[in-house]
Amino acid sequence: MRTKTITSLAGTAALLLALTLTACSSTPPASPPPATTTAAATTPAATAADRQACVEAIADVIDQRPADFDPETDSDPEPPECAGIPEAESLDVYMEGLKLRNERARNAL
């Protein structure tokens, strides 16, 4: 019972302190920056054919790893087929390549 009371009091004190610190600000809130109409340079999304070529190339790279490959310290080279893949999609494409490589290995059994 005592631990519960102390925990409750500590939580209440922390909440009151946080509210006090945020309520006593002497600086007025900053106004939001004006909206800009310039378009940001983005990498165009890869086509389905580009993506599939990259997935297959990654599967081939993974399949050609040396026997002493250590995923903690070694890394796979990026296949040239993956040069057009946006950074935001690279992990998904790599995981698809790993899945494809595993499917191929299972089918070869």
For each residue, the residues with C-beta under 8 A, 3 or more apart:
1: 4 5
2: 5 6
3: 6 7
4: 1 7 8
5: 1 2 8 9
6: 2 3 9 10
7: 3 4 10 11
8: 4 5 11 12
9: 5 6 12 13
10: 6 7 13 14
11: 7 8 14 15
12: 8 9 15 16
13: 9 10 16 17
14: 10 11 17 18
15: 11 12 18 19
16: 12 13 19 20
17: 13 14 20 21
18: 14 15 21 22
19: 15 16 22 23
20: 16 17 23 24
21: 17 18 24
22: 18 19 25
23: 19 20
24: 20 21
25: 22
26:
27:
28:
29:
30:
31:
32:
33:
34:
35:
36:
37:
38:
39:
40:
41:
42: 86
43: 86 87
44: 86
45: 86 89
46: 50 51 54 84 85 86 89
47: 50 51
48: 51 52
49: 52 53
50: 46 47 53 54 81 84 85
51: 46 47 48 54 55 85 89 93
52: 48 49 55 56
53: 49 50 56 57 81
54: 46 50 51 57 58 79 81 82 84 85 93 97
55: 51 52 58 59 93 96 97 100
56: 52 53 59 60 81 97 100
57: 53 54 60 61 79 80 81 82 97
58: 54 55 61 62 76 79 82 93 94 96 97 98 100 101
59: 55 56 62 63 97 98 100 101 104
60: 56 57 63 64 79 101
61: 57 58 64 65 76 77 79 97
62: 58 59 65 76 97 98 101
63: 59 60 101 104 105
64: 60 61
65: 61 62 69 74 76
66: 69
67:
68:
69: 65 66 74
70: 73 74
71: 74
72:
73: 70
74: 65 69 70 71
75:
76: 58 61 62 65
77: 61
78: 82 83
79: 54 57 58 60 61 82
80: 57 83
81: 50 53 54 56 57
82: 54 57 58 78 79 85 90 93
83: 78 80
84: 46 50 54
85: 46 50 51 54 82 89 90 93
86: 42 43 44 45 46 89 90
87: 43 90
88:
89: 45 46 51 85 86 92 93
90: 82 85 86 87 93 94
91: 94 95
92: 89 95 96
93: 51 54 55 58 82 85 89 90 96 97
94: 58 90 91 97 98
95: 91 92 98 99
96: 55 58 92 93 99 100
97: 54 55 56 57 58 59 61 62 93 94 100 101
98: 58 59 62 94 95 101 102
99: 95 96 102 103
100: 55 56 58 59 96 97 103 104
101: 58 59 60 62 63 97 98 104 105
102: 98 99 105 106
103: 99 100 106 107
104: 59 63 100 101 107 108
105: 63 101 102 108 109
106: 102 103 109
107: 103 104
108: 104 105
109: 105 106
